[in-house]
Amino acid sequence: MFLGALVLLSFGYPVAFSLGATAIAFGLLGIALDIFDPILMTAMPQRLFGMMSNFTLLAIPYFVFMGAMLEKSGIAERLLETAAIVLGRVRGGLALAVVFIGALLAATTGVVAATVVAMGLISLPTMLRFGYNKQLASGIIVASGTLGQIIPPSVVLVVLGDQLGISVGDLFVGSLIPGLLMVAAFCLYVATVTGFKPEVAPALPDAMLEIGTRKLALQVVKVMLPPLCLILLVLGSIFAGIATPTEAGAVGATGAVLLAAANRQVSWTSLLEVAEATVRTTAMVMFILIGANAFSLVFRGLEGDRFVQVALANLPGGELGFLVASMAVVFMLGFFIDFFEIAFIVVPLFAPVAQQFGMDLVWYGVVLGANLQTSFLTPPFGFALFYLRGVAPPEIATGDIYRGAMPFVCLQLLVLAAIVAFPGLVTLLPSLVS
């Protein structure tokens, strides 16, 4: 079944329909061979109604709307311009500014596409103009864009929380330290590279940075205060236990509209564009979920889930063997399919085995989230690479983007190893909050 779905995907068919078609084909084959009971298909309508009434998944359209609205507000442009002035005097300052703003946008939008496109349009031409290495400039932008997958509020974590059957709020709290660790790793890499090779990321000329201290301080406060207030509203309400992630998403969506209105960026046209983008993304996610539900129903009817779970539970090395195998599968699938498909198809097979071994599912969910983050950077289908390719200047070759991303994939894997080796990085904050 997995091979059949991958074959259909390789021909360019949409994911939702590839999964649905595979389910129908193998269901009919199972009926013909008398190894699949067709009565199981009567459970499909109930599954769909259960999916549509899922309160947790309602957070997805809210966070997508918030990200799309903030993209319209022009907040990314002002943040990047101000950060470039503040950090431009040091070697690699522009690259550090991109990491910092990537983390800030991740905590406000959690949308990779918006962050990579904004930074690709604004920062990349500036970096190239002042002599930055093409690979470093491209790599830091795509890597910083993926921070939205591990720093809350993250759509990845919402989906993982639903599929693992755990609190999304706990996942958000647990992923905070690993997310900041990822930011620190990126900054340390930039500092190390520029320390050994100053020419790859020179400081900006003083003429560009001539602005009074008072004026700069006012500009920093004016630019930083609105997104920080939004972060406090969304994450603060979740961490304090005042709101669920879904309710906090609604607050964030409202806050994003008010922020855009304060910047005079709200019009009927922009509202319609944001609403359409939200509907498109939400519809895509729900149709993938419908296809994944059909796929998993037939897969279970053919006892595939029992086969996989027994195989995983009896791997050499026990719990460690299962962890290594599951992480390897997720990482390899990330080269070819999107994180939604991995979360909807593969994670439900892993969850019972993780429970069987007595793993902390919040910790396991954050480990999966950190692993899924690499899927945006691994060629040939890393989506962050495609987003930057679409807006990069002609002098940036696709090979530059791919080669630039590779060191950051290695850094992501190092942080993943740190989370596995030191579970307290994930479990500390949830234990304090609870």
C-alpha positions in Angstrom: 0.0 0.0 0.0 2.8 2.4 0.9 4.6 1.6 -2.4 1.3 2.1 -4.4 0.8 5.5 -2.8 4.4 6.6 -3.5 4.0 5.5 -7.1 0.9 7.6 -7.6 2.6 10.6 -5.9 5.6 10.2 -8.2 3.3 10.6 -11.2 2.2 14.0 -9.7 -1.2 13.1 -8.4 -2.4 15.1 -5.4 -1.6 13.5 -2.0 -5.3 13.3 -0.8 -6.4 11.5 -4.0 -3.3 9.3 -4.1 -4.1 8.0 -0.6 -7.8 7.6 -1.3 -7.2 5.8 -4.6 -4.7 3.4 -3.0 -7.3 2.7 -0.2 -10.0 1.9 -2.8 -7.7 -0.3 -5.0 -6.4 -2.3 -2.1 -9.8 -2.5 -0.4 -11.2 -4.0 -3.6 -8.2 -6.3 -3.9 -8.7 -7.4 -0.3 -12.4 -8.2 -0.9 -11.5 -10.2 -4.0 -9.0 -12.2 -2.1 -11.4 -12.5 0.9 -8.9 -11.0 3.3 -10.8 -7.7 3.9 -14.2 -7.3 5.4 -16.2 -4.7 3.4 -18.3 -3.9 6.4 -15.3 -2.0 7.8 -16.0 0.7 5.2 -19.2 1.6 7.0 -17.0 3.2 9.7 -15.7 5.8 7.2 -18.6 8.3 7.6 -18.3 8.2 11.4 -14.6 8.9 11.0 -15.2 11.8 8.7 -17.8 13.4 11.1 -15.4 12.8 14.0 -12.6 14.6 12.0 -14.8 17.5 11.1 -16.0 18.0 14.7 -12.4 17.8 16.1 -11.9 20.9 18.2 -8.1 20.6 18.2 -7.9 20.7 14.4 -9.9 23.9 14.4 -6.6 25.6 15.5 -5.2 25.1 12.0 -7.4 27.7 10.1 -6.8 30.2 12.9 -3.0 29.9 12.8 -3.0 29.9 9.0 -5.2 33.0 9.0 -2.9 34.7 11.5 0.2 34.0 9.4 -1.5 35.2 6.2 -2.7 38.4 7.8 0.7 39.2 9.3 2.2 38.7 5.9 -0.1 41.4 4.6 0.7 43.7 7.5 4.3 44.3 6.3 5.6 43.5 9.8 8.4 41.2 8.4 9.8 44.0 6.3 10.1 46.5 9.2 11.5 43.9 11.5 14.2 42.9 9.0 15.2 46.5 8.2 15.5 47.4 11.9 17.4 44.2 12.9 19.8 44.8 10.0 20.6 48.3 11.4 21.1 46.9 15.0 23.3 43.9 14.0 24.8 45.2 10.8 28.0 46.5 12.5 29.2 42.9 13.3 30.5 40.3 10.9 27.5 38.1 9.9 25.2 40.6 11.3 22.6 40.3 8.5 22.6 36.5 8.9 22.1 36.8 12.6 19.3 39.3 12.0 17.6 36.8 9.6 17.8 34.1 12.4 16.4 36.4 15.0 13.5 37.6 12.8 12.9 34.0 11.7 12.4 33.0 15.3 10.2 36.0 16.0 8.0 35.4 12.9 7.9 31.7 13.9 6.4 32.6 17.3 3.8 34.9 15.6 2.8 33.0 12.5 4.3 29.5 12.4 4.0 29.6 8.6 7.2 28.6 6.7 6.2 29.9 3.3 5.4 33.5 4.5 8.7 33.7 6.4 11.0 32.3 3.7 9.4 34.4 0.9 9.5 37.6 3.0 13.2 37.1 4.0 14.1 36.0 0.5 12.7 39.1 -1.1 14.1 41.6 1.5 17.3 40.1 3.0 18.8 38.0 0.2 19.4 40.9 -2.3 20.9 43.0 0.5 23.2 40.2 1.6 24.4 39.5 -1.9 25.0 43.3 -2.6 27.3 43.5 0.4 29.4 40.4 -0.5 27.8 37.6 1.5 28.5 34.0 0.3 25.6 32.8 -1.8 25.3 29.4 -0.1 25.5 30.9 3.5 22.9 33.6 2.6 20.5 31.0 1.0 21.0 28.4 3.7 20.4 30.8 6.6 17.1 32.1 5.1 15.6 28.6 4.4 16.7 27.3 7.7 15.4 30.3 9.7 12.1 29.9 7.8 11.6 26.4 9.2 11.8 27.5 12.8 8.1 27.9 12.6 7.8 24.1 12.7 9.3 23.7 16.2 8.7 27.1 17.8 5.1 27.3 19.0 2.5 28.1 17.8 3.2 25.5 15.1 0.7 23.8 12.8 3.0 20.7 12.8 2.6 20.4 16.6 -1.2 20.9 16.4 -1.4 18.0 13.9 1.0 15.8 16.0 -0.9 16.5 19.2 -4.1 15.3 17.4 -2.5 12.2 16.0 -0.8 11.2 19.2 -3.9 12.0 21.3 -2.1 14.4 23.7 -2.5 18.0 24.7 -1.4 20.5 22.0 -0.7 23.0 24.8 1.7 20.6 26.5 3.5 20.1 23.1 3.7 23.9 22.7 5.3 24.3 26.2 7.6 21.3 25.7 8.9 22.5 22.3 9.9 26.0 23.6 13.4 25.1 24.9 14.2 22.9 21.8 13.1 25.7 19.5 15.3 28.2 21.3 18.2 25.6 21.2 17.7 25.5 17.4 18.0 29.3 17.2 21.1 29.2 19.3 22.7 26.5 17.1 22.0 28.6 13.9 23.6 31.7 15.6 26.6 29.7 16.8 27.1 28.3 13.3 27.1 31.8 11.7 29.4 33.2 14.4 31.8 30.2 13.9 31.9 30.5 10.1 32.4 34.2 10.1 35.1 33.9 12.8 37.1 31.6 10.5 36.1 33.1 7.2 35.3 36.8 7.7 34.9 37.3 3.9 31.8 35.1 3.6 29.7 37.6 5.7 31.2 41.0 6.0 29.8 43.8 8.2 27.8 46.5 6.6 29.4 49.8 5.8 29.0 52.6 8.4 27.3 54.8 5.9 24.3 52.5 5.9 24.0 52.5 9.6 24.0 56.3 10.3 21.0 56.7 12.6 20.9 58.3 16.0 20.8 56.1 19.1 17.5 57.7 20.3 15.9 57.3 16.9 17.1 53.7 16.7 15.8 52.9 20.2 12.4 54.3 19.3 12.3 52.4 16.0 13.2 49.1 17.8 10.4 49.7 20.3 7.8 50.6 17.6 8.7 47.6 15.5 9.2 45.0 18.2 6.3 45.9 20.5 3.3 44.8 18.3 4.6 41.2 17.5 5.8 40.7 21.1 2.3 41.7 22.3 0.8 39.2 19.9 3.2 36.4 21.1 2.3 37.2 24.7 -1.4 37.1 23.8 -1.2 33.7 22.0 1.5 31.8 23.9 0.9 33.5 27.2 -2.7 32.5 27.3 -1.8 28.9 26.5 1.1 28.6 28.9 -1.0 30.3 31.7 -3.8 27.8 31.1 -6.3 30.6 30.3 -7.0 29.3 26.8 -6.7 26.2 24.7 -4.5 26.4 21.6 -7.6 26.6 19.4 -9.0 29.6 21.5 -5.5 31.2 21.5 -5.5 30.8 17.7 -8.7 32.8 17.5 -7.2 35.5 19.7 -4.1 35.6 17.5 -6.2 35.8 14.3 -8.1 38.8 15.8 -4.8 40.4 17.0 -3.3 40.0 13.5 -6.2 41.8 11.9 -5.9 44.6 14.5 -2.1 44.8 13.9 -2.6 45.0 10.1 -5.3 47.7 10.7 -2.9 49.7 12.8 -0.4 49.6 9.9 -3.2 50.6 7.5 -2.9 47.4 5.6 -6.5 46.1 5.9 -8.9 46.3 3.0 -11.7 44.2 1.6 -9.3 42.9 -1.0 -6.6 41.9 1.5 -9.2 40.3 3.8 -10.6 38.3 0.8 -7.1 37.2 -0.2 -6.2 36.1 3.4 -9.5 34.3 3.8 -9.0 32.5 0.4 -5.5 31.5 1.4 -6.8 30.1 4.7 -9.6 28.2 3.0 -7.2 26.7 0.5 -4.7 25.5 3.1 -7.4 24.2 5.4 -9.2 22.4 2.6 -5.9 20.8 1.5 -5.2 19.6 5.1 -8.7 18.2 5.5 -8.7 16.4 2.2 -5.3 14.9 3.0 -6.8 13.8 6.3 -9.8 12.2 4.5 -7.5 10.3 2.2 -5.3 9.3 5.2 -8.3 8.1 7.1 -9.4 5.9 4.2 -5.9 4.6 3.8 -5.5 3.8 7.5 -8.9 2.1 7.6 -8.0 -0.3 4.8 -4.5 -0.7 6.1 -5.9 -1.8 9.5 -8.5 -4.0 7.8 -5.7 -5.9 6.1 -3.9 -6.1 9.5 -1.1 -4.0 8.3 -1.0 -2.0 11.5 -0.6 -5.1 13.6 2.2 -6.3 11.4 4.0 -2.9 11.6 3.6 -2.6 15.4 4.8 -6.2 16.1 7.8 -5.6 13.8 8.7 -2.3 15.5 8.1 -3.6 19.0 10.5 -6.5 18.4 13.3 -4.6 16.8 16.8 -5.3 18.3 17.6 -2.8 21.0 14.0 -2.5 22.3 13.0 1.1 23.0 16.2 2.6 21.6 15.9 0.4 18.5 12.3 1.6 17.9 13.3 5.2 18.5 16.1 5.0 16.0 14.0 3.1 13.4 11.0 5.5 13.7 13.2 8.6 13.4 15.1 7.1 10.4 11.7 6.4 8.7 10.4 9.9 9.3 13.7 11.5 8.1 13.8 9.4 4.9 10.2 10.0 4.1 10.9 13.8 4.5 13.0 13.6 1.3 9.9 12.7 -0.7 6.6 13.7 1.0 5.2 16.6 3.1 5.0 16.6 6.9 1.2 16.4 6.7 1.3 13.0 5.0 3.9 11.7 7.4 1.9 12.9 10.4 -1.4 11.5 9.2 -0.1 8.1 7.9 3.0 7.1 9.8 2.7 8.7 13.2 -0.6 6.7 14.1 1.4 3.5 13.5 4.2 4.7 15.8 2.1 6.0 18.7 0.9 2.7 20.1 4.4 1.2 20.1 5.7 4.4 21.9 3.0 3.9 24.5 3.8 0.2 24.8 7.4 1.1 25.6 6.2 3.7 28.2 7.6 6.7 26.4 6.5 10.2 27.4 4.3 11.1 24.4 4.9 14.8 24.8 8.7 14.2 24.5 8.2 11.8 21.6 5.9 14.4 19.9 8.6 17.1 20.2 11.2 14.7 18.9 9.0 13.9 15.9 8.4 17.7 15.3 12.1 18.4 15.3 12.7 15.6 12.9 9.8 16.7 10.6 11.5 20.2 10.5 14.2 18.7 8.4 11.7 17.7 5.7 11.5 21.4 4.6 15.2 21.4 3.9 16.0 18.0 2.4 16.2 17.9 -1.4 14.6 17.1 -3.8 11.2 18.1 -2.3 12.1 20.4 0.6 9.4 23.0 0.4 11.5 25.8 2.0 14.0 25.3 -0.9 11.2 25.7 -3.4 9.8 28.9 -1.7 13.3 30.6 -1.8 13.9 29.4 -5.4 10.7 31.2 -6.4 11.9 34.6 -5.2 15.7 34.3 -5.4 17.6 36.6 -7.8 18.9 34.9 -11.0 22.5 34.8 -9.8 21.4 32.3 -7.1 21.5 28.8 -8.6 19.4 25.9 -7.3 22.6 24.2 -6.3 23.6 27.1 -4.1 20.3 26.8 -2.2 20.7 23.0 -1.8 24.3 23.2 -0.7 23.6 26.1 1.6 20.8 24.1 3.4 22.9 21.0 4.1 24.9 22.4 7.1 21.6 23.5 8.7 20.1 20.0 8.2 23.1 18.7 10.1 22.5 21.3 12.9 18.8 20.2 13.1 19.9 16.6 13.5 22.4 17.6 16.2 19.6 19.4 18.1 17.4 16.4 17.6 20.1 14.2 19.1 20.4 16.6 22.1 16.6 16.3 22.7 16.8 12.5 22.6 19.9 12.4 24.9 18.5 15.0 27.4 14.7 14.5 27.6 14.6 17.2 30.3 14.9 19.8 27.6 11.3 19.0 26.7 9.8 17.8 30.0 11.1 20.6 32.3 8.7 23.4 31.3 5.6 21.3 31.1 6.3 19.9 34.6 6.8 23.5 35.9 3.6 24.8 34.2 1.5 22.0 35.4 
